[in-house]
Amino acid sequence: MWKSITSLLAISLLTSCTNYQAESFTVNSVDVYAAESHVSSQVQVAPLSADSPGQNSIFCRGLNKAVYLPNKTTFVHYIEDALKSTLIQANRYNEQATNQLRGTITLVDFNTTAGRWHLVGKFNINNSIPVTIDGVYSFPSAWDNELACQNAAAAFNQAVGNFIHDIFAEPKLQSALKNTV
């Protein structure tokens, strides 16, 4: 009897430590169109920096579980790769371009009660004045902790896509690109 209780306890502990993994970034046609429409010339993406450069997870609802990115990559690296992927799909990315997008990710967080991701960063083209992009992106909330945390993980890909759209649509960054061509 003690063996079965011990086994159930061990299984319970192991399953309670399961984390939630966000999806790999996938470029969608809306983001590609935004890049094609708003980015007027070839751009390279400088390595992004972050206020929390090693952050690769966020604990969910005070549980002993966290939302991680694929391969436990950092949030800043995920966003940098997403920017590059989107520009490549839009035929606007070039490693040798004279225009360089630079940025610092200052906040990556979510709130499962409100059902939203909050992403903030400062970006500039070459030496232009940095512009703050502050985006809040909604996802379905839930009373159930498991479902709420799963929803947060599942929504990160789209939140990043929307964040990138906001970066490309920023008039001051568009102007900086036009002024350096």
Beta strands, then each sheet from edge to edge (+ up, - down):
strand 1: 20-21
strand 2: 43-45
strand 3: 49-50
strand 4: 57-59
strand 5: 66-68
strand 6: 99-111
strand 7: 116-125
strand 8: 131-138
sheet 1: 1+ 5+ 4-
sheet 2: 2+ 6+ 3+
sheet 3: 2+ 6+ 7- 8+
end
